[in-house]
Amino acid sequence: MKTLAFFLLLVPALSFGQYNTAAINFGRFSPAATDGGFIIGYKGEKFMDQNLSIGWSASWFHKEYVDQVLLSEVQNYYGVVDGSVTENKATTNLHSVPLMFSLTSYFPLLPVVSAYLTGSAGLEGLMIVYKNLQNENENEFKTAWDFAWEIGTGLSYKLGNRSDFYGEISYHNANPSWSYKVTDQNTGAIKSLEQSFDMSGIAFKFGFKFLW
């Protein structure tokens, strides 16, 4: 009898362990390094019980902009000869791809509405194309990685038995960077410059979640 009772208690836990979701989201991300722009992402979850899930996510953010930090370094190093030339040297084409693992806790508010808190940690990958500082007709390609973390909260609305709509606000933190060297064509002196991308900022996301 005790064995049967234990089995009956264990069945719900096992069934929740097989409860998975896949979500596609989109919205706006505003990192400190550049102006805000469109972000799109995917998140998968596996529920440990009714109110707690573990998951992973990947998103993509792209922006072409004039890197004001690099522009300042270019002007200090080369001098301000022509504003359009120095801005052209600092033009940056940035792609950000955070890969994160998450833990999310849900709090039912109504039969069809739940609030949730989520926290994530992982790696931030940047792919950057920028002008060669000594020849703006040539492009340079760099990749950079940094530890990233994110916290957020949101509301989930049940559309049907196997689908939800949700909205989320989150804060993302990462700061990938690298250093490179330029040579003074007049003196031959070599100077090291650092290009840093503060990807910390607020994101607003909306999406659809599918359950199985």
C-alpha positions, 0 to 999 in steps of 0.5 A: 500500500505504501509503495502504491501511494509513493508511486501515485505521488511520483507520477505527477513529478515524472509527468512534469519532467516531460513538460517542454516548451519552445518560444519565439520572441521579438522586441527592442534592445537598447545596449549602452554601446549603440542605439536601440534596435530590433532583437529576435530570439528563441527559448526552450524550457523543460519544466521540473514541476508546475512552477519551475523550469530550466532552459536555454536561449539564443538571440540576435541583435544587429546594428550599424552605427558610428562607435563614439568611443573609437571615434574619440580614439581615432581623433586623438590619434590622427587628429580631426582633419575631416569629420566625415573621414573620421566618422567613416573610420569609426563606422561599425557593423555589429552582430550580437548573439548571446547564448544563455542558460536560464532558471524561471519561476512562475506564479499563477495569478488567474486561470489563464495568466501567470507572472514569472521571474527569470534569470540567465547566464552564459556567453555573449558572442559579438561579430564586428565589421569595422573600417581599417583605421589606416585604410578606410577602404578595407574592412576588418572582421573581429569576434569577441566573447564575454560572460553575460547575465540577464534578469527579467520579469513578465506575464504569460497569457494562455491562448490554448491548451498548448500555446501561450502569449507572453511579454517580458522586460529584462536587463542584460549585462555583458562587455566584450572587448579586444585590443589591437595595434596601429602604426604611426606612418610618420614615426613608426611608433606602435600604439595599442587601442582597445575597442570595448562594447558595453552591451548592457541594457534593457530589452522589451520582448514579446513572443509565443510559446508552444507546449508539448 
